[in-house]
Amino acid sequence: MPLAIDFVLKERYRILALLGQGGFGAVYSGFDQNLKRKVAIKENFHSTPEAAKQFEREATLLASLRHANLPTVFDHFIIPGQGQYLVMEFVEGEDLQQMISA
């Protein structure tokens, strides 16, 4: 079930819009109320212990990478019973689906 518009995650990230959703999760545009900037928030619905370990490894690895073609990872966290979240730099522009269908 997608997060509601204006819902605030972790008392910090306000959900602005649902950008896409699939079987494993969703991606939202959001606003970091502490740092006053737009962000992308990736939500993973699976929160089994193994999925949580894998998420932690991936989030830590992604946060350590710096490249012009990769968004910067700002935060990651797990809300037990709800999901796993990765907060990244929001990159304006067309999404891949829009480019393919044009």
N, C-alpha and C positions, 0 to 999 in steps of 0.2 A: 504494500500500500504506500503510495507516494506521500512525502511530507507535504503539509499544507503551506500555501503561500503565507508569508509573515511568521511562520513558526520559527522559533529561535533555538538553535542547537547549542548546547554547552554554554548557555547564557552569553553567547557571543556572535554566532553566525545566523543572520536572518535569511530565510529562504525567500528569494525573489521570483523564481520561475522554475518549472520543470523543463529541462532541455531535452531529455531523452530517458527512456526506460526500457529495460529488457528483463529477462528471466532471473538474472543474478543481482540486479541493482538498478540504480538510477543516477542521473547527473543533473545537478541544479546550478543555476546562477544564484549567488548569494552575496551578502554584504557583511564584511567583518566590522562589527560595531566598535571594536577596540581600536583598530588601525585605520578605520574609515576608508575602506577600499573594497571594490567588487572582487569576488572570488568565485571559483568553480568548486563545487562540492560533489565528490563522487561517493555514493552510498552503496555498500555491499550488503545484501540482505542476509547472507550466510554467516552465522556467528558460532559455529561449532568450535570446540577447542583447537582442532587442527586448522580450520579456516582462519581463526584468530592469529595463530602462529604464522601462517603464510602471509596474512595481511600485514602483520608487524614487520616481517622480513622485507616485503615489497615496499612498504611505505618508507622504511629506513633507507633502503637502497635508492629509491627515487629521490628522497630528500637530499641525498649526498651528491646527486648528479647535477652538473651545470653545463648546459649546452644551449645555443641560440634557438634550436628547434624543439626544445623541451620546456614545458611550463615549470616554474619553480614551485616546489611543494612547501607549503607554509606550516601545515599541522596535520596530525592524524590522531584518531582516537576511536575507541569502541564504547558504545552504549549497550551494556548487557541487556539481552532480550529484544533489542531494537535493530542494531546494525553496526557496521564499521564505516568510518568516514575518513576521506582523504581530502584535505583542503588545499587547493592549488591556485596559482595565478590564473586569472580569467583572461583569455585571449579572444579579442573581438574578431569577428569575421564569419564567413560562411562555414557551415559544418559540412562534413564529407557527404552526407546524404543530399544536401542542397547542390553541391558541386556535381555529383553523379547524375542527378535528375535534370540538370540544366542542358 
